[in-house]
Amino acid sequence: MNYLRIPRLALCVAPLFAASVPLHAQSPGAGFPSKPVRIIVPWPAGGGTDFAARVIAQKMSERTGQSFIVDNRAGAAGNIGAEAVAKAAPDGYTMLLAITSVSINPALVARMPFDIVKDFAPVTLVARAPMVLAVHPVLPASNARAN
């Protein structure tokens, strides 16, 4: 059986990116936002990231009185949406709600259309989601050690 081997660089970069979130947190400028804000989700509508973005958009709209629009840009393991944010004006009116794949992709893709470290400033951790390993119920495995 072939296992996906995540390069050591990805294992080092992802935690460092996540750990730097508090370092980049700042108070918004006076009068922000003065126009609608786009939250780009690099996944299709209906998934967990999309749901989180819609909850955040609604709460931010209520809190600020300004529209927050969820814009799903799916494809290329999150790179299409991330690239759209990287190329947007650096004015805070286009945000990216991403999951770990966006920080791991640079280690897996030879030519990235953006630099995850230079083109983005993390704002906050939005959610933590568990991952589950599952098998067909006819297998006698009940834990990871079962053969």
N, CA, C and O atoms as a GROMACS GRO file, in nm:
protein
  588
    1MET      N    1   0.084  -0.118   0.000
    1MET     CA    2   0.000   0.000   0.000
    1MET      C    3   0.089   0.124   0.000
    1MET      O    4   0.184   0.132   0.077
    2ASN      N    5   0.058   0.218  -0.085
    2ASN     CA    6   0.133   0.344  -0.091
    2ASN      C    7   0.068   0.447   0.000
    2ASN      O    8  -0.052   0.469  -0.006
    3TYR      N    9   0.148   0.508   0.083
    3TYR     CA   10   0.099   0.612   0.173
    3TYR      C   11   0.148   0.746   0.123
    3TYR      O   12   0.260   0.758   0.074
    4LEU      N   13   0.064   0.847   0.135
    4LEU     CA   14   0.105   0.983   0.100
    4LEU      C   15   0.206   1.030   0.204
    4LEU      O   16   0.177   1.029   0.324
    5ARG      N   17   0.320   1.068   0.159
    5ARG     CA   18   0.422   1.120   0.250
    5ARG      C   19   0.422   1.271   0.242
    5ARG      O   20   0.451   1.329   0.138
    6ILE      N   21   0.388   1.334   0.352
    6ILE     CA   22   0.387   1.479   0.356
    6ILE      C   23   0.531   1.525   0.381
    6ILE      O   24   0.591   1.487   0.481
    7PRO      N   25   0.584   1.604   0.291
    7PRO     CA   26   0.722   1.651   0.307
    7PRO      C   27   0.743   1.722   0.440
    7PRO      O   28   0.653   1.787   0.493
    8ARG      N   29   0.863   1.709   0.492
    8ARG     CA   30   0.895   1.771   0.621
    8ARG      C   31   0.872   1.921   0.620
    8ARG      O   32   0.833   1.979   0.721
    9LEU      N   33   0.897   1.984   0.505
    9LEU     CA   34   0.875   2.129   0.496
    9LEU      C   35   0.729   2.163   0.528
    9LEU      O   36   0.702   2.259   0.599
   10ALA      N   37   0.636   2.084   0.474
   10ALA     CA   38   0.494   2.109   0.500
   10ALA      C   39   0.462   2.092   0.647
   10ALA      O   40   0.385   2.169   0.704
   11LEU      N   41   0.521   1.991   0.709
   11LEU     CA   42   0.496   1.968   0.851
   11LEU      C   43   0.554   2.080   0.937
   11LEU      O   44   0.505   2.105   1.047
   12CYS      N   45   0.656   2.146   0.888
   12CYS     CA   46   0.716   2.258   0.961
   12CYS      C   47   0.643   2.390   0.934
   12CYS      O   48   0.620   2.468   1.026
   13VAL      N   49   0.607   2.413   0.808
   13VAL     CA   50   0.546   2.541   0.770
   13VAL      C   51   0.405   2.556   0.826
   13VAL      O   52   0.370   2.663   0.875
   14ALA      N   53   0.323   2.451   0.818
   14ALA     CA   54   0.184   2.462   0.862
   14ALA      C   55   0.172   2.505   1.009
   14ALA      O   56   0.098   2.599   1.037
   15PRO      N   57   0.242   2.441   1.103
   15PRO     CA   58   0.232   2.486   1.242
   15PRO      C   59   0.287   2.627   1.264
   15PRO      O   60   0.233   2.703   1.344
   16LEU      N   61   0.394   2.662   1.193
   16LEU     CA   62   0.450   2.798   1.207
   16LEU      C   63   0.351   2.902   1.157
   16LEU      O   64   0.336   3.008   1.217
   17PHE      N   65   0.284   2.872   1.046
   17PHE     CA   66   0.183   2.962   0.992
   17PHE      C   67   0.070   2.981   1.093
   17PHE      O   68   0.028   3.093   1.120
   18ALA      N   69   0.023   2.870   1.150
   18ALA     CA   70  -0.085   2.878   1.248
   18ALA      C   71  -0.040   2.951   1.374
   18ALA      O   72  -0.116   3.028   1.432
   19ALA      N   73   0.083   2.926   1.417
   19ALA     CA   74   0.134   2.991   1.538
   19ALA      C   75   0.153   3.140   1.521
   19ALA      O   76   0.154   3.214   1.620
   20SER      N   77   0.169   3.186   1.398
   20SER     CA   78   0.192   3.329   1.376
   20SER      C   79   0.064   3.411   1.377
   20SER      O   80   0.069   3.534   1.369
   21VAL      N   81  -0.051   3.346   1.386
   21VAL     CA   82  -0.178   3.418   1.384
   21VAL      C   83  -0.184   3.531   1.486
   21VAL      O   84  -0.217   3.643   1.447
   22PRO      N   85  -0.154   3.508   1.614
   22PRO     CA   86  -0.163   3.619   1.710
   22PRO      C   87  -0.067   3.734   1.679
   22PRO      O   88  -0.095   3.848   1.716
   23LEU      N   89   0.044   3.707   1.613
   23LEU     CA   90   0.140   3.812   1.582
   23LEU      C   91   0.086   3.913   1.482
   23LEU      O   92   0.129   4.029   1.481
   24HIS      N   93  -0.007   3.870   1.399
   24HIS     CA   94  -0.059   3.957   1.294
   24HIS      C   95  -0.190   4.026   1.332
   24HIS      O   96  -0.239   4.111   1.258
   25ALA      N   97  -0.248   3.990   1.446
   25ALA     CA   98  -0.376   4.049   1.485
   25ALA      C   99  -0.360   4.198   1.512
   25ALA      O  100  -0.268   4.241   1.582
   26GLN      N  101  -0.450   4.277   1.454
   26GLN     CA  102  -0.448   4.422   1.472
   26GLN      C  103  -0.591   4.472   1.486
   26GLN      O  104  -0.686   4.403   1.447
   27SER      N  105  -0.606   4.589   1.540
   27SER     CA  106  -0.737   4.652   1.545
   27SER      C  107  -0.766   4.712   1.409
   27SER      O  108  -0.676   4.766   1.344
   28PRO      N  109  -0.892   4.703   1.364
   28PRO     CA  110  -0.924   4.763   1.235
   28PRO      C  111  -0.917   4.914   1.242
   28PRO      O  112  -0.937   4.973   1.348
   29GLY      N  113  -0.889   4.977   1.130
   29GLY     CA  114  -0.883   5.123   1.123
   29GLY      C  115  -1.022   5.183   1.141
   29GLY      O  116  -1.122   5.115   1.123
   30ALA      N  117  -1.026   5.309   1.176
   30ALA     CA  118  -1.153   5.379   1.194
   30ALA      C  119  -1.231   5.377   1.063
   30ALA      O  120  -1.176   5.402   0.956
   31GLY      N  121  -1.359   5.347   1.073
   31GLY     CA  122  -1.444   5.348   0.955
   31GLY      C  123  -1.438   5.220   0.872
   31GLY      O  124  -1.500   5.213   0.766
   32PHE      N  125  -1.365   5.121   0.918
   32PHE     CA  126  -1.360   4.994   0.845
   32PHE      C  127  -1.468   4.902   0.897
   32PHE      O  128  -1.482   4.889   1.018
   33PRO      N  129  -1.544   4.841   0.814
   33PRO     CA  130  -1.544   4.850   0.668
   33PRO      C  131  -1.640   4.959   0.620
   33PRO      O  132  -1.745   4.981   0.680
   34SER      N  133  -1.602   5.026   0.515
   34SER     CA  134  -1.687   5.130   0.458
   34SER      C  135  -1.753   5.084   0.328
   34SER      O  136  -1.826   5.160   0.265
   35LYS      N  137  -1.727   4.960   0.289
   35LYS     CA  138  -1.790   4.900   0.171
   35LYS      C  139  -1.799   4.750   0.195
   35LYS      O  140  -1.738   4.700   0.290
   36PRO      N  141  -1.872   4.676   0.111
   36PRO     CA  142  -1.885   4.532   0.132
   36PRO      C  143  -1.750   4.460   0.133
   36PRO      O  144  -1.656   4.498   0.062
   37VAL      N  145  -1.742   4.355   0.214
   37VAL     CA  146  -1.622   4.274   0.227
   37VAL      C  147  -1.651   4.136   0.169
   37VAL      O  148  -1.755   4.076   0.198
   38ARG      N  149  -1.559   4.086   0.087
   38ARG     CA  150  -1.574   3.951   0.030
   38ARG      C  151  -1.493   3.853   0.113
   38ARG      O  152  -1.376   3.876   0.144
   39ILE      N  153  -1.557   3.743   0.149
   39ILE     CA  154  -1.487   3.632   0.213
   39ILE      C  155  -1.481   3.521   0.109
   39ILE      O  156  -1.582   3.460   0.076
   40ILE      N  157  -1.362   3.496   0.057
   40ILE     CA  158  -1.347   3.391  -0.044
   40ILE      C  159  -1.323   3.258   0.026
   40ILE      O  160  -1.234   3.244   0.110
   41VAL      N  161  -1.406   3.161  -0.011
   41VAL     CA  162  -1.394   3.024   0.039
   41VAL      C  163  -1.344   2.940  -0.078
   41VAL      O  164  -1.413   2.931  -0.180
   42PRO      N  165  -1.228   2.877  -0.067
   42PRO     CA  166  -1.174   2.802  -0.179
   42PRO      C  167  -1.231   2.660  -0.192
   42PRO      O  168  -1.161   2.569  -0.236
   43TRP      N  169  -1.355   2.643  -0.155
   43TRP     CA  170  -1.424   2.514  -0.160
   43TRP      C  171  -1.567   2.536  -0.208
   43TRP      O  172  -1.617   2.648  -0.202
   44PRO      N  173  -1.634   2.431  -0.256
   44PRO     CA  174  -1.772   2.447  -0.303
   44PRO      C  175  -1.868   2.483  -0.190
   44PRO      O  176  -1.840   2.459  -0.072
   45ALA      N  177  -1.979   2.541  -0.227
   45ALA     CA  178  -2.083   2.575  -0.129
   45ALA      C  179  -2.138   2.446  -0.067
   45ALA      O  180  -2.147   2.343  -0.133
   46GLY      N  181  -2.174   2.455   0.060
   46GLY     CA  182  -2.237   2.343   0.128
   46GLY      C  183  -2.146   2.266   0.220
   46GLY      O  184  -2.195   2.185   0.299
   47GLY      N  185  -2.017   2.289   0.215
   47GLY     CA  186  -1.923   2.218   0.302
   47GLY      C  187  -1.902   2.291   0.434
   47GLY      O  188  -1.962   2.396   0.458
   48GLY      N  189  -1.818   2.235   0.517
   48GLY     CA  190  -1.793   2.292   0.648
   48GLY      C  191  -1.730   2.431   0.644
   48GLY      O  192  -1.768   2.517   0.723
   49THR      N  193  -1.636   2.453   0.554
   49THR     CA  194  -1.572   2.584   0.543
   49THR      C  195  -1.672   2.688   0.495
   49THR      O  196  -1.672   2.801   0.544
   50ASP      N  197  -1.756   2.650   0.400
   50ASP     CA  198  -1.859   2.740   0.350
   50ASP      C  199  -1.958   2.776   0.461
   50ASP      O  200  -1.996   2.892   0.476
   51PHE      N  201  -1.998   2.676   0.538
   51PHE     CA  202  -2.092   2.701   0.648
   51PHE      C  203  -2.031   2.798   0.749
   51PHE      O  204  -2.096   2.893   0.791
   52ALA      N  205  -1.905   2.774   0.786
   52ALA     CA  206  -1.838   2.864   0.881
   52ALA      C  207  -1.830   3.005   0.825
   52ALA      O  208  -1.853   3.102   0.898
   53ALA      N  209  -1.799   3.017   0.697
   53ALA     CA  210  -1.789   3.150   0.634
   53ALA      C  211  -1.923   3.222   0.639
   53ALA      O  212  -1.928   3.343   0.663
   54ARG      N  213  -2.031   3.151   0.616
   54ARG     CA  214  -2.164   3.214   0.617
   54ARG      C  215  -2.205   3.259   0.757
   54ARG      O  216  -2.267   3.364   0.773
   55VAL      N  217  -2.170   3.181   0.857
   55VAL     CA  218  -2.197   3.222   0.996
   55VAL      C  219  -2.115   3.346   1.030
   55VAL      O  220  -2.167   3.442   1.087
   56ILE      N  221  -1.988   3.345   0.994
   56ILE     CA  222  -1.900   3.460   1.020
   56ILE      C  223  -1.951   3.583   0.945
   56ILE      O  224  -1.957   3.692   1.002
   57ALA      N  225  -1.987   3.566   0.818
   57ALA     CA  226  -2.035   3.678   0.737
   57ALA      C  227  -2.160   3.740   0.799
   57ALA      O  228  -2.172   3.862   0.805
   58GLN      N  229  -2.252   3.656   0.844
   58GLN     CA  230  -2.375   3.708   0.904
   58GLN      C  231  -2.344   3.787   1.031
   58GLN      O  232  -2.394   3.897   1.051
   59LYS      N  233  -2.261   3.728   1.118
   59LYS     CA  234  -2.228   3.796   1.244
   59LYS      C  235  -2.150   3.925   1.221
   59LYS      O  236  -2.174   4.025   1.288
   60MET      N  237  -2.057   3.923   1.126
   60MET     CA  238  -1.980   4.045   1.097
   60MET      C  239  -2.069   4.152   1.036
   60MET      O  240  -2.051   4.271   1.064
   61SER      N  241  -2.163   4.112   0.954
   61SER     CA  242  -2.258   4.209   0.897
   61SER      C  243  -2.342   4.273   1.007
   61SER      O  244  -2.362   4.394   1.007
   62GLU      N  245  -2.390   4.190   1.100
   62GLU     CA  246  -2.469   4.242   1.212
   62GLU      C  247  -2.386   4.336   1.298
   62GLU      O  248  -2.435   4.440   1.342
   63ARG      N  249  -2.262   4.301   1.321
   63ARG     CA  250  -2.176   4.378   1.410
   63ARG      C  251  -2.131   4.510   1.348
   63ARG      O  252  -2.121   4.611   1.418
   64THR      N  253  -2.104   4.510   1.217
   64THR     CA  254  -2.048   4.630   1.153
   64THR      C  255  -2.149   4.711   1.074
   64THR      O  256  -2.125   4.828   1.042
   65GLY      N  257  -2.264   4.650   1.040
   65GLY     CA  258  -2.362   4.719   0.957
   65GLY      C  259  -2.324   4.720   0.810
   65GLY      O  260  -2.387   4.789   0.730
   66GLN      N  261  -2.222   4.645   0.773
   66GLN     CA  262  -2.176   4.639   0.634
   66GLN      C  263  -2.193   4.496   0.583
   66GLN      O  264  -2.191   4.401   0.661
   67SER      N  265  -2.210   4.480   0.453
   67SER     CA  266  -2.227   4.348   0.394
   67SER      C  267  -2.096   4.271   0.391
   67SER      O  268  -1.991   4.326   0.357
   68PHE      N  269  -2.102   4.144   0.426
   68PHE     CA  270  -1.992   4.049   0.411
   68PHE      C  271  -2.045   3.941   0.318
   68PHE      O  272  -2.142   3.873   0.351
   69ILE      N  273  -1.981   3.924   0.204
   69ILE     CA  274  -2.030   3.837   0.098
   69ILE      C  275  -1.940   3.714   0.088
   69ILE      O  276  -1.819   3.727   0.074
   70VAL      N  277  -2.001   3.595   0.094
   70VAL     CA  278  -1.926   3.471   0.078
   70VAL      C  279  -1.917   3.441  -0.071
   70VAL      O  280  -2.018   3.434  -0.141
   71ASP      N  281  -1.794   3.422  -0.119
   71ASP     CA  282  -1.766   3.398  -0.260
   71ASP      C  283  -1.689   3.266  -0.271
   71ASP      O  284  -1.570   3.260  -0.240
   72ASN      N  285  -1.757   3.160  -0.316
   72ASN     CA  286  -1.694   3.028  -0.329
   72ASN      C  287  -1.615   3.021  -0.458
   72ASN      O  288  -1.670   3.041  -0.567
   73ARG      N  289  -1.485   2.992  -0.447
   73ARG     CA  290  -1.395   2.978  -0.562
   73ARG      C  291  -1.323   2.845  -0.549
   73ARG      O  292  -1.206   2.840  -0.510
   74ALA      N  293  -1.392   2.739  -0.581
   74ALA     CA  294  -1.339   2.604  -0.561
   74ALA      C  295  -1.241   2.563  -0.670
   74ALA      O  296  -1.246   2.614  -0.782
   75GLY      N  297  -1.153   2.470  -0.636
   75GLY     CA  298  -1.065   2.409  -0.734
   75GLY      C  299  -0.919   2.410  -0.693
   75GLY      O  300  -0.875   2.495  -0.616
   76ALA      N  301  -0.846   2.314  -0.747
   76ALA     CA  302  -0.700   2.303  -0.727
   76ALA      C  303  -0.662   2.297  -0.579
   76ALA      O  304  -0.567   2.362  -0.536
   77ALA      N  305  -0.738   2.220  -0.503
   77ALA     CA  306  -0.709   2.201  -0.360
   77ALA      C  307  -0.702   2.333  -0.284
   77ALA      O  308  -0.622   2.348  -0.191
   78GLY      N  309  -0.785   2.428  -0.322
   78GLY     CA  310  -0.790   2.558  -0.254
   78GLY      C  311  -0.706   2.666  -0.318
   78GLY      O  312  -0.716   2.782  -0.279
   79ASN      N  313  -0.623   2.631  -0.415
   79ASN     CA  314  -0.532   2.729  -0.474
   79ASN      C  315  -0.603   2.835  -0.558
   79ASN      O  316  -0.554   2.948  -0.566
   80ILE      N  317  -0.714   2.802  -0.621
   80ILE     CA  318  -0.785   2.902  -0.704
   80ILE      C  319  -0.838   3.016  -0.617
   80ILE      O  320  -0.818   3.133  -0.650
   81GLY      N  321  -0.904   2.982  -0.508
   81GLY     CA  322  -0.954   3.085  -0.418
   81GLY      C  323  -0.842   3.163  -0.351
   81GLY      O  324  -0.850   3.285  -0.338
   82ALA      N  325  -0.738   3.092  -0.308
   82ALA     CA  326  -0.625   3.159  -0.244
   82ALA      C  327  -0.556   3.255  -0.340
   82ALA      O  328  -0.516   3.364  -0.301
   83GLU      N  329  -0.543   3.214  -0.465
   83GLU     CA  330  -0.480   3.302  -0.565
   83GLU      C  331  -0.563   3.428  -0.586
   83GLU      O  332  -0.508   3.537  -0.602
   84ALA      N  333  -0.696   3.413  -0.587
   84ALA     CA  334  -0.783   3.530  -0.604
   84ALA      C  335  -0.761   3.631  -0.491
   84ALA      O  336  -0.760   3.752  -0.516
   85VAL      N  337  -0.744   3.582  -0.370
   85VAL     CA  338  -0.720   3.672  -0.257
   85VAL      C  339  -0.580   3.732  -0.266
   85VAL      O  340  -0.562   3.851  -0.239
   86ALA      N  341  -0.481   3.652  -0.304
   86ALA     CA  342  -0.344   3.702  -0.316
   86ALA      C  343  -0.333   3.814  -0.419
   86ALA      O  344  -0.253   3.906  -0.403
   87LYS      N  345  -0.415   3.807  -0.525
   87LYS     CA  346  -0.409   3.907  -0.632
   87LYS      C  347  -0.505   4.024  -0.609
   87LYS      O  348  -0.503   4.121  -0.685
   88ALA      N  349  -0.588   4.016  -0.505
   88ALA     CA  350  -0.682   4.126  -0.476
   88ALA      C  351  -0.606   4.244  -0.416
   88ALA      O  352  -0.495   4.230  -0.366
   89ALA      N  353  -0.669   4.360  -0.421
   89ALA     CA  354  -0.609   4.479  -0.360
   89ALA      C  355  -0.584   4.452  -0.211
   89ALA      O  356  -0.671   4.397  -0.144
   90PRO      N  357  -0.469   4.491  -0.159
   90PRO     CA  358  -0.436   4.466  -0.018
   90PRO      C  359  -0.500   4.568   0.076
   90PRO      O  360  -0.431   4.637   0.151
   91ASP      N  361  -0.632   4.576   0.070
   91ASP     CA  362  -0.703   4.677   0.148
   91ASP      C  363  -0.792   4.619   0.258
   91ASP      O  364  -0.862   4.694   0.326
   92GLY      N  365  -0.790   4.487   0.276
   92GLY     CA  366  -0.871   4.425   0.380
   92GLY      C  367  -1.013   4.394   0.338
   92GLY      O  368  -1.090   4.342   0.419
   93TYR      N  369  -1.050   4.424   0.215
   93TYR     CA  370  -1.188   4.401   0.170
   93TYR      C  371  -1.205   4.267   0.099
   93TYR      O  372  -1.314   4.235   0.053
   94THR      N  373  -1.099   4.190   0.088
   94THR     CA  374  -1.106   4.054   0.036
   94THR      C  375  -1.032   3.965   0.133
   94THR      O  376  -0.912   3.982   0.156
   95MET      N  377  -1.104   3.869   0.191
   95MET     CA  378  -1.047   3.780   0.291
   95MET      C  379  -1.053   3.636   0.241
   95MET      O  380  -1.133   3.604   0.154
   96LEU      N  381  -0.970   3.552   0.297
   96LEU     CA  382  -0.966   3.411   0.263
   96LEU      C  383  -0.999   3.331   0.388
   96LEU      O  384  -0.937   3.350   0.493
   97LEU      N  385  -1.096   3.241   0.377
   97LEU     CA  386  -1.123   3.147   0.485
   97LEU      C  387  -1.072   3.012   0.437
   97LEU      O  388  -1.136   2.946   0.356
   98ALA      N  389  -0.957   2.973   0.487
   98ALA     CA  390  -0.888   2.855   0.435
   98ALA      C  391  -0.869   2.749   0.542
   98ALA      O  392  -0.880   2.775   0.662
   99ILE      N  393  -0.841   2.629   0.494
   99ILE     CA  394  -0.807   2.520   0.583
   99ILE      C  395  -0.661   2.483   0.557
   99ILE      O  396  -0.593   2.548   0.478
  100THR      N  397  -0.613   2.380   0.623
  100THR     CA  398  -0.471   2.347   0.619
  100THR      C  399  -0.415   2.321   0.480
  100THR      O  400  -0.296   2.340   0.458
  101SER      N  401  -0.497   2.278   0.386
  101SER     CA  402  -0.444   2.247   0.253
  101SER      C  403  -0.374   2.367   0.190
  101SER      O  404  -0.276   2.350   0.117
  102VAL      N  405  -0.422   2.487   0.217
  102VAL     CA  406  -0.361   2.606   0.157
  102VAL      C  407  -0.218   2.625   0.208
  102VAL      O  408  -0.132   2.676   0.135
  103SER      N  409  -0.192   2.586   0.331
  103SER     CA  410  -0.055   2.599   0.384
  103SER      C  411   0.031   2.478   0.350
  103SER      O  412   0.154   2.488   0.353
  104ILE      N  413  -0.030   2.366   0.317
  104ILE     CA  414   0.045   2.246   0.281
  104ILE      C  415   0.075   2.242   0.131
  104ILE      O  416   0.178   2.189   0.090
  105ASN      N  417  -0.014   2.298   0.049
  105ASN     CA  418   0.001   2.292  -0.097
  105ASN      C  419   0.138   2.338  -0.149
  105ASN      O  420   0.188   2.276  -0.243
  106PRO      N  421   0.200   2.441  -0.093
  106PRO     CA  422   0.331   2.481  -0.145
  106PRO      C  423   0.436   2.370  -0.140
  106PRO      O  424   0.529   2.369  -0.221
  107ALA      N  425   0.422   2.278  -0.047
  107ALA     CA  426   0.517   2.167  -0.039
  107ALA      C  427   0.483   2.057  -0.139
  107ALA      O  428   0.565   1.970  -0.166
  108LEU      N  429   0.362   2.060  -0.192
  108LEU     CA  430   0.317   1.955  -0.284
  108LEU      C  431   0.310   2.000  -0.429
  108LEU      O  432   0.313   1.916  -0.520
  109VAL      N  433   0.301   2.130  -0.452
  109VAL     CA  434   0.288   2.185  -0.587
  109VAL      C  435   0.416   2.261  -0.622
  109VAL      O  436   0.460   2.347  -0.546
  110ALA      N  437   0.473   2.229  -0.737
  110ALA     CA  438   0.602   2.289  -0.775
  110ALA      C  439   0.594   2.440  -0.793
  110ALA      O  440   0.677   2.513  -0.739
  111ARG      N  441   0.497   2.487  -0.868
  111ARG     CA  442   0.487   2.631  -0.895
  111ARG      C  443   0.354   2.684  -0.842
  111ARG      O  444   0.248   2.659  -0.899
  112MET      N  445   0.362   2.755  -0.734
  112MET     CA  446   0.242   2.813  -0.674
  112MET      C  447   0.221   2.954  -0.730
  112MET      O  448   0.318   3.026  -0.754
  113PRO      N  449   0.095   2.994  -0.750
  113PRO     CA  450   0.068   3.128  -0.802
  113PRO      C  451   0.074   3.236  -0.693
  113PRO      O  452   0.044   3.352  -0.718
  114PHE      N  453   0.112   3.196  -0.573
  114PHE     CA  454   0.122   3.290  -0.461
  114PHE      C  455   0.222   3.233  -0.361
  114PHE      O  456   0.258   3.115  -0.367
  115ASP      N  457   0.265   3.318  -0.268
  115ASP     CA  458   0.355   3.276  -0.160
  115ASP      C  459   0.273   3.281  -0.032
  115ASP      O  460   0.235   3.388   0.014
  116ILE      N  461   0.248   3.166   0.027
  116ILE     CA  462   0.160   3.157   0.144
  116ILE      C  463   0.210   3.242   0.260
  116ILE      O  464   0.130   3.291   0.340
  117VAL      N  465   0.340   3.259   0.272
  117VAL     CA  466   0.396   3.337   0.383
  117VAL      C  467   0.395   3.486   0.353
  117VAL      O  468   0.359   3.566   0.440
  118LYS      N  469   0.432   3.526   0.231
  118LYS     CA  470   0.443   3.668   0.197
  118LYS      C  471   0.311   3.733   0.155
  118LYS      O  472   0.292   3.852   0.177
  119ASP      N  473   0.221   3.656   0.095
  119ASP     CA  474   0.098   3.714   0.039
  119ASP      C  475  -0.021   3.714   0.133
  119ASP      O  476  -0.126   3.769   0.100
  120PHE      N  477  -0.007   3.654   0.252
  120PHE     CA  478  -0.119   3.647   0.345
  120PHE      C  479  -0.074   3.683   0.485
  120PHE      O  480   0.040   3.656   0.524
  121ALA      N  481  -0.164   3.743   0.561
  121ALA     CA  482  -0.141   3.771   0.703
  121ALA      C  483  -0.254   3.703   0.779
  121ALA      O  484  -0.369   3.745   0.767
  122PRO      N  485  -0.225   3.600   0.858
  122PRO     CA  486  -0.331   3.531   0.931
  122PRO      C  487  -0.398   3.624   1.032
  122PRO      O  488  -0.333   3.709   1.093
  123VAL      N  489  -0.529   3.606   1.048
  123VAL     CA  490  -0.605   3.692   1.138
  123VAL      C  491  -0.646   3.617   1.264
  123VAL      O  492  -0.616   3.662   1.375
  124THR      N  493  -0.712   3.503   1.249
  124THR     CA  494  -0.757   3.428   1.366
  124THR      C  495  -0.788   3.284   1.331
  124THR      O  496  -0.814   3.252   1.215
  125LEU      N  497  -0.786   3.199   1.430
  125LEU     CA  498  -0.829   3.061   1.415
  125LEU      C  499  -0.981   3.061   1.424
  125LEU      O  500  -1.037   3.112   1.521
  126VAL      N  501  -1.047   3.004   1.326
  126VAL     CA  502  -1.193   3.006   1.320
  126VAL      C  503  -1.253   2.881   1.381
  126VAL      O  504  -1.352   2.890   1.454
  127ALA      N  505  -1.195   2.765   1.354
  127ALA     CA  506  -1.252   2.639   1.402
  127ALA      C  507  -1.145   2.532   1.408
  127ALA      O  508  -1.038   2.544   1.348
  128ARG      N  509  -1.176   2.428   1.482
  128ARG     CA  510  -1.093   2.308   1.484
  128ARG      C  511  -1.184   2.192   1.445
  128ARG      O  512  -1.293   2.176   1.500
  129ALA      N  513  -1.139   2.114   1.351
  129ALA     CA  514  -1.222   2.003   1.303
  129ALA      C  515  -1.145   1.872   1.314
  129ALA      O  516  -1.031   1.863   1.268
  130PRO      N  517  -1.208   1.771   1.374
  130PRO     CA  518  -1.140   1.642   1.384
  130PRO      C  519  -1.140   1.570   1.249
  130PRO      O  520  -1.225   1.595   1.163
  131MET      N  521  -1.045   1.481   1.233
  131MET     CA  522  -1.040   1.395   1.114
  131MET      C  523  -1.063   1.253   1.163
  131MET      O  524  -1.013   1.214   1.268
  132VAL      N  525  -1.137   1.176   1.086
  132VAL     CA  526  -1.174   1.041   1.126
  132VAL      C  527  -1.124   0.942   1.022
  132VAL      O  528  -1.138   0.965   0.902
  133LEU      N  529  -1.066   0.832   1.068
  133LEU     CA  530  -1.028   0.722   0.981
  133LEU      C  531  -1.139   0.619   0.991
  133LEU      O  532  -1.170   0.572   1.101
  134ALA      N  533  -1.200   0.584   0.880
  134ALA     CA  534  -1.313   0.491   0.880
  134ALA      C  535  -1.287   0.378   0.781
  134ALA      O  536  -1.216   0.395   0.683
  135VAL      N  537  -1.347   0.264   0.809
  135VAL     CA  538  -1.338   0.148   0.720
  135VAL      C  539  -1.477   0.091   0.700
  135VAL      O  540  -1.572   0.130   0.768
  136HIS      N  541  -1.489   0.000   0.606
  136HIS     CA  542  -1.617  -0.067   0.582
  136HIS      C  543  -1.654  -0.147   0.707
  136HIS      O  544  -1.565  -0.206   0.769
  137PRO      N  545  -1.781  -0.151   0.745
  137PRO     CA  546  -1.821  -0.217   0.870
  137PRO      C  547  -1.797  -0.369   0.873
  137PRO      O  548  -1.797  -0.427   0.981
  138VAL      N  549  -1.776  -0.434   0.759
  138VAL     CA  550  -1.751  -0.578   0.762
  138VAL      C  551  -1.610  -0.611   0.809
  138VAL      O  552  -1.582  -0.725   0.846
  139LEU      N  553  -1.521  -0.513   0.810
  139LEU     CA  554  -1.385  -0.537   0.858
  139LEU      C  555  -1.386  -0.545   1.010
  139LEU      O  556  -1.461  -0.473   1.076
  140PRO      N  557  -1.302  -0.632   1.068
  140PRO     CA  558  -1.302  -0.648   1.214
  140PRO      C  559  -1.225  -0.538   1.288
  140PRO      O  560  -1.209  -0.548   1.410
  141ALA      N  561  -1.179  -0.438   1.220
  141ALA     CA  562  -1.101  -0.332   1.286
  141ALA      C  563  -1.191  -0.244   1.372
  141ALA      O  564  -1.297  -0.200   1.328
  142SER      N  565  -1.146  -0.219   1.494
  142SER     CA  566  -1.219  -0.128   1.582
  142SER      C  567  -1.129  -0.016   1.632
  142SER      O  568  -1.174   0.075   1.702
  143ASN      N  569  -1.001  -0.025   1.597
  143ASN     CA  570  -0.907   0.080   1.632
  143ASN      C  571  -0.793   0.076   1.531
  143ASN      O  572  -0.790  -0.011   1.444
  144ALA      N  573  -0.699   0.169   1.541
  144ALA     CA  574  -0.591   0.178   1.443
  144ALA      C  575  -0.493   0.062   1.451
  144ALA      O  576  -0.420   0.037   1.355
  145ARG      N  577  -0.489  -0.009   1.563
  145ARG     CA  578  -0.396  -0.122   1.578
  145ARG      C  579  -0.452  -0.253   1.526
  145ARG      O  580  -0.377  -0.347   1.503
  146ALA      N  581  -0.581  -0.260   1.506
  146ALA     CA  582  -0.643  -0.386   1.461
  146ALA      C  583  -0.589  -0.424   1.323
  146ALA      O  584  -0.576  -0.339   1.236
  147ASN      N  585  -0.559  -0.552   1.305
  147ASN     CA  586  -0.506  -0.601   1.177
  147ASN      C  587  -0.613  -0.674   1.100
  147ASN      O  588  -0.588  -0.722   0.990
   0.00000   0.00000   0.00000
